[in-house]
Amino acid sequence: QVNQANDEGTPPLWIACEEGHSKVVKMLLAVDGIQVNQANNKEATPLWMACQNGHSKVVKMLLAVDNIQVNQANNEEVTPLYMACQNGHLKVVTLLAAADGIQVNQADNDGWTPFMSAVSNSHTALVVLLLQRGIVRNNINEWFHIDNSSVAGRIALYKYAVLIPQQHQPLLDFHLCLLNTQNALVPTSPLK
């Protein structure tokens, strides 16, 4: 009965992971027959919930389980890594980025990757982490999905891109263009 779900399809391990109850998660993981990848009705797994809520201790315990499916997405194809990036959970992203088999560029139903989500939500530390580890595709199209990020986020990313301009020239060029547009730079001489 350890995997018995409630009316919403939610099993006990999922609830413990959602709430970050690491002692309960540890006890449940020790039970024979526990289904660590058992999703609820929206196809979100216990790992997905722990990642969404930033419970790094629980994520670490789940990643230690042999058959954990680190890329198992919900019904909108949103992965645990995407949720951690969207919500700015640096410790969780660091753990997931080091996990065997992690697919860092797995997109959701709208074509958004975890990296795009981190940029769009101005989680600069996550963006820098992903870029520094070289685990993000250097795809010019991804840079153009950042138009929703805050000015402060764009400035921070611009500063990072200045540090390594050869590697991140598309980001540097794009942010410079955005900053100029955002600040409404006016030419000092009349246009001819």
Backbone as CSV, one residue per row, in Angstrom:
resi,resn,N_x,N_y,N_z,CA_x,CA_y,CA_z,C_x,C_y,C_z
1,GLN,0.799,-1.208,0.000,0.000,0.000,0.000,0.845,1.277,0.000
2,VAL,2.165,1.131,-0.004,3.037,2.307,0.067,2.886,3.204,-1.161
3,ASN,2.425,2.639,-2.275,2.247,3.413,-3.506,0.782,3.802,-3.754
4,GLN,-0.090,3.540,-2.789,-1.514,3.832,-2.935,-1.724,5.342,-3.116
5,ALA,-2.331,5.724,-4.223,-2.568,7.141,-4.522,-3.933,7.578,-4.001
6,ASN,-4.068,8.868,-3.746,-5.364,9.419,-3.346,-6.222,9.643,-4.597
7,ASP,-7.353,10.310,-4.464,-8.281,10.519,-5.584,-7.677,11.355,-6.712
8,GLU,-6.665,12.145,-6.410,-6.006,12.971,-7.426,-4.811,12.257,-8.048
9,GLY,-4.640,10.986,-7.711,-3.542,10.212,-8.259,-2.217,10.495,-7.584
10,THR,-2.255,11.064,-6.400,-1.038,11.474,-5.714,-0.619,10.439,-4.675
11,PRO,0.551,9.808,-4.860,1.037,8.824,-3.894,1.743,9.495,-2.708
12,PRO,1.932,8.768,-1.607,2.570,9.336,-0.413,3.968,9.918,-0.673
13,LEU,4.786,9.243,-1.474,6.135,9.754,-1.733,6.068,11.122,-2.409
14,TRP,5.151,11.296,-3.321,4.952,12.564,-4.032,4.642,13.678,-3.038
15,ILE,3.739,13.393,-2.092,3.345,14.396,-1.099,4.536,14.771,-0.219
16,ALA,5.287,13.778,0.231,6.457,14.039,1.075,7.500,14.864,0.324
17,CYS,7.674,14.574,-0.961,8.644,15.329,-1.783,8.163,16.760,-2.018
18,GLU,6.880,16.932,-2.248,6.321,18.259,-2.461,6.554,19.145,-1.240
19,GLU,6.388,18.570,-0.064,6.511,19.329,1.175,7.952,19.413,1.685
20,GLY,8.861,18.632,1.102,10.256,18.663,1.541,10.512,17.920,2.833
21,HIS,9.695,16.926,3.124,9.847,16.142,4.352,10.910,15.057,4.141
22,SER,12.164,15.428,4.313,13.276,14.535,3.985,13.296,13.262,4.835
23,LYS,12.904,13.338,6.098,12.898,12.130,6.942,11.848,11.137,6.449
24,VAL,10.697,11.640,6.051,9.634,10.772,5.526,10.070,10.188,4.183
25,VAL,10.675,11.012,3.340,11.153,10.535,2.035,12.175,9.419,2.243
26,LYS,13.088,9.601,3.179,14.103,8.580,3.464,13.455,7.268,3.889
27,MET,12.442,7.345,4.754,11.741,6.133,5.204,11.020,5.461,4.041
28,LEU,10.340,6.252,3.213,9.598,5.676,2.088,10.538,5.037,1.057
29,LEU,11.666,5.667,0.825,12.623,5.111,-0.146,13.206,3.781,0.322
30,ALA,13.173,3.534,1.620,13.705,2.285,2.173,12.715,1.125,2.071
31,VAL,11.464,1.422,1.707,10.428,0.391,1.619,10.546,-0.358,0.293
32,ASP,10.535,-1.697,0.382,10.552,-2.507,-0.845,9.324,-2.211,-1.683
33,GLY,9.513,-2.067,-2.966,8.402,-1.854,-3.890,8.016,-0.398,-4.081
34,ILE,8.732,0.513,-3.448,8.403,1.933,-3.632,8.619,2.307,-5.093
35,GLN,7.691,3.034,-5.647,7.785,3.461,-7.049,8.204,4.928,-7.074
36,VAL,9.500,5.168,-7.248,10.039,6.529,-7.149,9.613,7.418,-8.309
37,ASN,9.208,6.828,-9.413,8.814,7.610,-10.584,7.294,7.674,-10.768
38,GLN,6.534,7.273,-9.741,5.079,7.268,-9.834,4.556,8.706,-9.870
39,ALA,3.920,9.049,-10.966,3.435,10.418,-11.176,1.985,10.555,-10.719
40,ASN,1.561,11.804,-10.551,0.157,12.081,-10.228,-0.644,12.181,-11.528
41,ASN,-1.879,12.638,-11.443,-2.742,12.725,-12.632,-2.227,13.696,-13.692
42,LYS,-1.377,14.628,-13.305,-0.795,15.576,-14.260,0.594,15.140,-14.715
43,GLU,0.934,13.896,-14.403,2.188,13.275,-14.798,3.420,13.893,-14.147
44,ALA,3.248,14.603,-13.044,4.381,15.143,-12.297,4.855,14.087,-11.306
45,THR,6.157,13.835,-11.289,6.752,12.823,-10.412,7.158,13.437,-9.071
46,PRO,7.510,12.587,-8.106,8.045,13.110,-6.843,9.285,13.985,-7.063
47,LEU,10.181,13.589,-7.968,11.362,14.409,-8.260,10.947,15.758,-8.834
48,TRP,9.990,15.756,-9.718,9.480,16.990,-10.330,9.003,17.952,-9.251
49,MET,8.239,17.439,-8.281,7.709,18.283,-7.213,8.811,18.819,-6.313
50,ALA,9.773,17.972,-5.959,10.882,18.420,-5.119,11.687,19.501,-5.832
51,CYS,11.867,19.353,-7.136,12.601,20.350,-7.929,11.819,21.654,-8.021
52,GLN,10.531,21.556,-8.243,9.686,22.757,-8.339,9.783,23.581,-7.063
53,ASN,9.802,22.908,-5.938,9.763,23.597,-4.653,11.144,23.841,-4.044
54,GLY,12.202,23.429,-4.732,13.552,23.736,-4.277,14.037,22.934,-3.098
55,HIS,13.528,21.733,-2.920,13.930,20.894,-1.793,15.185,20.093,-2.164
56,SER,16.339,20.737,-2.065,17.590,20.139,-2.544,17.968,18.858,-1.793
57,LYS,17.686,18.792,-0.516,18.015,17.574,0.247,17.211,16.387,-0.280
58,VAL,15.944,16.608,-0.562,15.077,15.557,-1.099,15.525,15.190,-2.515
59,VAL,15.858,16.183,-3.314,16.331,15.924,-4.684,17.581,15.050,-4.647
60,LYS,18.494,15.379,-3.767,19.735,14.596,-3.639,19.423,13.142,-3.287
61,MET,18.479,12.913,-2.374,18.099,11.547,-1.998,17.474,10.807,-3.181
62,LEU,16.608,11.486,-3.926,15.953,10.848,-5.071,16.959,10.526,-6.179
63,LEU,17.913,11.417,-6.406,18.905,11.176,-7.452,19.821,9.996,-7.126
64,ALA,19.883,9.619,-5.861,20.709,8.481,-5.450,20.021,7.142,-5.715
65,VAL,18.737,7.168,-6.057,17.982,5.937,-6.343,18.337,5.476,-7.755
66,ASP,18.631,4.182,-7.883,19.114,3.637,-9.162,18.212,3.894,-10.350
67,ASN,16.926,3.706,-10.213,16.046,3.798,-11.382,15.311,5.132,-11.492
68,ILE,15.843,6.177,-10.884,15.192,7.489,-10.978,15.248,7.984,-12.419
69,GLN,14.154,8.525,-12.892,14.091,9.046,-14.255,14.183,10.569,-14.181
70,VAL,15.404,11.079,-14.360,15.666,12.505,-14.140,14.996,13.413,-15.164
71,ASN,14.660,12.881,-16.318,14.072,13.698,-17.386,12.574,13.482,-17.556
72,GLN,11.934,12.740,-16.645,10.504,12.446,-16.792,9.705,13.737,-16.647
73,ALA,9.035,14.116,-17.719,8.296,15.378,-17.782,6.836,15.179,-17.388
74,ASN,6.172,16.294,-17.093,4.740,16.243,-16.782,3.937,16.253,-18.085
75,ASN,2.629,16.462,-17.991,1.772,16.397,-19.177,1.982,17.558,-20.149
76,GLU,2.777,18.562,-19.766,3.115,19.661,-20.673,4.572,19.571,-21.134
77,GLU,5.173,18.403,-20.893,6.570,18.126,-21.250,7.568,19.001,-20.490
78,VAL,7.166,19.481,-19.327,8.049,20.266,-18.465,8.822,19.303,-17.576
79,THR,10.137,19.386,-17.606,11.006,18.481,-16.856,11.298,19.017,-15.452
80,PRO,11.823,18.161,-14.575,12.257,18.640,-13.259,13.301,19.755,-13.365
81,LEU,14.241,19.640,-14.294,15.263,20.681,-14.465,14.622,21.998,-14.890
82,TYR,13.662,21.931,-15.780,12.959,23.135,-16.217,12.324,23.839,-15.017
83,MET,11.644,23.066,-14.153,10.979,23.663,-12.991,11.982,24.309,-12.050
84,ALA,13.108,23.642,-11.829,14.130,24.204,-10.950,14.695,25.492,-11.541
85,CYS,14.898,25.518,-12.863,15.394,26.729,-13.530,14.351,27.839,-13.487
86,GLN,13.114,27.503,-13.733,12.043,28.500,-13.733,11.923,29.177,-12.369
87,ASN,12.080,28.400,-11.311,11.881,28.919,-9.967,13.167,29.390,-9.291
88,GLY,14.289,29.293,-9.995,15.533,29.853,-9.482,16.205,29.058,-8.380
89,HIS,16.066,27.747,-8.401,16.638,26.904,-7.350,18.048,26.443,-7.735
90,LEU,19.038,27.242,-7.401,20.431,27.009,-7.802,20.965,25.671,-7.305
91,LYS,20.746,25.333,-6.034,21.259,24.062,-5.493,20.661,22.874,-6.237
92,VAL,19.386,22.951,-6.535,18.710,21.851,-7.233,19.241,21.728,-8.662
93,VAL,19.405,22.846,-9.342,19.935,22.811,-10.709,21.350,22.240,-10.706
94,THR,22.152,22.606,-9.734,23.512,22.080,-9.628,23.491,20.563,-9.478
95,LEU,22.607,20.046,-8.640,22.482,18.593,-8.461,22.029,17.917,-9.747
96,LEU,21.011,18.474,-10.384,20.476,17.876,-11.610,21.489,17.920,-12.752
97,ALA,22.225,19.016,-12.852,23.205,19.157,-13.934,24.293,18.086,-13.844
98,ALA,24.543,17.592,-12.646,25.566,16.564,-12.445,25.011,15.145,-12.552
99,ALA,23.697,15.005,-12.701,23.053,13.686,-12.734,23.326,12.965,-14.048
100,ASP,23.528,11.669,-13.953,23.717,10.844,-15.157,22.458,10.888,-16.015
101,GLY,22.644,11.094,-17.300,21.540,11.045,-18.249,20.700,12.306,-18.346
102,ILE,21.085,13.350,-17.627,20.279,14.573,-17.672,20.294,15.164,-19.083
103,GLN,19.123,15.567,-19.553,18.991,16.190,-20.868,18.686,17.667,-20.645
104,VAL,19.733,18.469,-20.644,19.587,19.877,-20.261,18.830,20.707,-21.296
105,ASN,18.745,20.237,-22.506,18.081,21.006,-23.562,16.717,20.451,-23.942
106,GLN,16.139,19.592,-23.096,14.818,19.028,-23.376,13.773,20.134,-23.265
107,ALA,13.051,20.368,-24.341,12.076,21.463,-24.405,10.684,21.014,-23.978
108,ASP,9.886,21.982,-23.532,8.497,21.708,-23.175,7.623,21.780,-24.428
109,ASN,6.311,21.710,-24.253,5.387,21.737,-25.398,5.470,23.029,-26.208
110,ASP,5.934,24.104,-25.597,6.053,25.387,-26.290,7.441,25.614,-26.877
111,GLY,8.316,24.628,-26.761,9.660,24.747,-27.310,10.654,25.441,-26.390
112,TRP,10.274,25.696,-25.159,11.159,26.367,-24.206,12.026,25.347,-23.481
113,THR,13.321,25.651,-23.362,14.257,24.805,-22.630,14.422,25.324,-21.200
114,PRO,15.016,24.532,-20.324,15.293,25.024,-18.972,16.129,26.306,-18.985
115,PHE,17.107,26.379,-19.881,17.947,27.568,-19.998,17.107,28.801,-20.335
116,MET,16.214,28.658,-21.300,15.357,29.779,-21.689,14.506,30.238,-20.515
117,SER,14.009,29.285,-19.733,13.191,29.611,-18.578,13.990,30.386,-17.538
118,ALA,15.224,29.965,-17.294,16.082,30.669,-16.334,16.360,32.093,-16.802
119,VAL,16.629,32.259,-18.093,16.906,33.590,-18.636,15.660,34.459,-18.569
120,SER,14.538,33.909,-18.985,13.297,34.667,-19.008,12.887,35.147,-17.618
121,ASN,13.218,34.356,-16.603,12.880,34.723,-15.232,14.012,35.457,-14.518
122,SER,15.033,35.837,-15.274,16.166,36.621,-14.769,16.893,35.951,-13.611
123,HIS,17.027,34.631,-13.686,17.802,33.901,-12.684,19.256,33.836,-13.157
124,THR,19.926,34.949,-12.999,21.263,35.138,-13.554,22.252,34.084,-13.087
125,ALA,22.238,33.751,-11.802,23.182,32.765,-11.273,23.013,31.418,-11.975
126,LEU,21.774,31.049,-12.273,21.526,29.787,-12.982,22.024,29.857,-14.419
127,VAL,21.761,30.965,-15.071,22.202,31.128,-16.457,23.718,31.044,-16.531
128,VAL,24.385,31.731,-15.637,25.847,31.711,-15.607,26.343,30.294,-15.336
129,LEU,25.719,29.603,-14.381,26.102,28.214,-14.085,25.987,27.343,-15.329
130,LEU,24.864,27.424,-16.021,24.652,26.598,-17.211,25.641,26.951,-18.319
131,LEU,25.926,28.232,-18.485,26.882,28.645,-19.510,28.301,28.216,-19.141
132,GLN,28.681,28.387,-17.874,30.032,28.037,-17.445,30.300,26.553,-17.582
133,ARG,29.295,25.747,-17.326,29.475,24.302,-17.426,29.411,23.820,-18.869
134,GLY,29.080,24.732,-19.765,29.056,24.371,-21.185,27.989,23.358,-21.529
135,ILE,26.923,23.307,-20.744,25.901,22.290,-20.987,24.708,22.832,-21.757
136,VAL,24.805,24.079,-22.166,23.735,24.681,-22.953,24.213,24.791,-24.390
137,ARG,23.339,24.434,-25.314,23.692,24.595,-26.727,23.982,26.059,-27.005
138,ASN,24.979,26.313,-27.807,25.257,27.688,-28.225,24.432,27.946,-29.481
139,ASN,23.147,28.101,-29.279,22.198,28.235,-30.379,21.662,29.664,-30.381
140,ILE,21.927,30.396,-31.437,21.530,31.801,-31.525,20.028,31.976,-31.313
141,ASN,19.220,30.984,-31.708,17.774,31.099,-31.534,17.377,31.178,-30.070
142,GLU,18.138,30.516,-29.189,17.791,30.556,-27.775,17.994,31.945,-27.188
143,TRP,18.953,32.693,-27.706,19.188,34.022,-27.147,17.990,34.936,-27.404
144,PHE,17.232,34.666,-28.457,16.116,35.540,-28.808,14.838,35.213,-28.047
145,HIS,14.887,34.244,-27.141,13.736,33.951,-26.299,13.831,34.660,-24.959
146,ILE,14.690,35.645,-24.850,14.905,36.277,-23.553,14.308,37.667,-23.474
147,ASP,13.430,38.012,-24.378,12.874,39.354,-24.402,11.998,39.668,-23.202
148,ASN,11.576,38.658,-22.437,10.751,38.904,-21.260,11.560,39.107,-19.989
149,SER,12.877,38.938,-20.049,13.681,39.064,-18.836,13.771,40.522,-18.408
150,SER,13.997,40.720,-17.130,14.058,42.077,-16.584,15.322,42.784,-17.059
151,VAL,15.314,44.093,-16.969,16.492,44.872,-17.360,17.680,44.475,-16.507
152,ALA,17.469,44.304,-15.194,18.572,43.916,-14.302,19.154,42.570,-14.719
153,GLY,18.288,41.641,-15.098,18.754,40.335,-15.557,19.554,40.446,-16.837
154,ARG,19.085,41.270,-17.764,19.807,41.441,-19.022,21.162,42.098,-18.784
155,ILE,21.225,43.061,-17.877,22.500,43.725,-17.584,23.473,42.731,-16.971
156,ALA,23.001,41.903,-16.044,23.878,40.910,-15.429,24.395,39.921,-16.466
157,LEU,23.527,39.473,-17.365,23.959,38.558,-18.415,24.930,39.242,-19.375
158,TYR,24.688,40.491,-19.641,25.590,41.254,-20.499,26.975,41.327,-19.864
159,LYS,27.020,41.595,-18.559,28.305,41.660,-17.857,29.028,40.319,-17.935
160,TYR,28.288,39.222,-17.783,28.897,37.908,-17.880,29.438,37.676,-19.289
161,ALA,28.667,38.047,-20.275,29.084,37.836,-21.663,30.346,38.632,-21.981
162,VAL,30.518,39.784,-21.350,31.715,40.587,-21.576,32.958,39.841,-21.101
163,LEU,32.806,39.009,-20.063,33.947,38.271,-19.536,34.477,37.237,-20.513
164,ILE,33.594,36.670,-21.307,34.000,35.637,-22.263,33.372,35.959,-23.613
165,PRO,33.783,37.056,-24.252,33.094,37.490,-25.477,33.225,36.520,-26.646
166,GLN,34.329,35.810,-26.772,34.467,34.905,-27.909,33.453,33.766,-27.827
167,GLN,33.239,33.279,-26.627,32.354,32.141,-26.455,30.883,32.541,-26.517
168,HIS,30.573,33.756,-26.108,29.184,34.169,-26.008,28.894,35.423,-26.828
169,GLN,29.498,35.540,-27.978,29.304,36.719,-28.815,27.838,36.945,-29.192
170,PRO,27.068,35.889,-29.515,25.653,36.141,-29.824,24.919,36.779,-28.648
171,LEU,25.195,36.309,-27.440,24.563,36.879,-26.253,24.995,38.321,-26.070
172,LEU,26.263,38.592,-26.233,26.796,39.944,-26.084,26.124,40.897,-27.072
173,ASP,26.075,40.517,-28.331,25.469,41.365,-29.359,23.987,41.596,-29.090
174,PHE,23.282,40.536,-28.745,21.850,40.637,-28.529,21.530,41.516,-27.327
175,HIS,22.245,41.329,-26.223,21.989,42.136,-25.032,22.342,43.597,-25.253
176,LEU,23.392,43.857,-25.986,23.754,45.232,-26.288,22.622,45.897,-27.067
177,CYS,22.075,45.155,-28.022,20.940,45.668,-28.798,19.738,45.917,-27.890
178,LEU,19.422,44.969,-27.009,18.300,45.132,-26.094,18.490,46.312,-25.157
179,LEU,19.690,46.441,-24.606,19.954,47.533,-23.676,19.837,48.884,-24.374
180,ASN,20.342,48.968,-25.577,20.237,50.219,-26.325,18.781,50.563,-26.607
181,THR,18.002,49.568,-26.974,16.590,49.782,-27.252,15.836,50.139,-25.972
182,GLN,16.112,49.399,-24.905,15.429,49.614,-23.627,15.718,51.004,-23.073
183,ASN,16.954,51.452,-23.221,17.339,52.757,-22.680,17.025,53.881,-23.650
184,ALA,16.459,53.552,-24.792,16.051,54.533,-25.799,17.169,55.524,-26.095
185,LEU,18.309,54.951,-26.487,19.429,55.817,-26.825,19.078,56.660,-28.039
186,VAL,19.286,57.924,-27.914,18.940,58.848,-28.975,20.221,59.317,-29.647
187,PRO,20.288,59.324,-30.961,21.495,59.799,-31.631,21.779,61.261,-31.268
188,THR,23.061,61.578,-31.137,23.429,62.946,-30.783,23.387,63.874,-31.971
189,SER,23.394,63.323,-33.156,23.300,64.174,-34.336,22.074,63.748,-35.134
190,PRO,21.524,64.667,-35.902,20.322,64.309,-36.671,20.624,63.249,-37.729
191,LEU,19.653,62.399,-37.958,19.791,61.357,-38.970,19.635,61.978,-40.350
192,LYS,20.402,61.504,-41.277,20.334,62.059,-42.638,19.816,61.052,-43.601
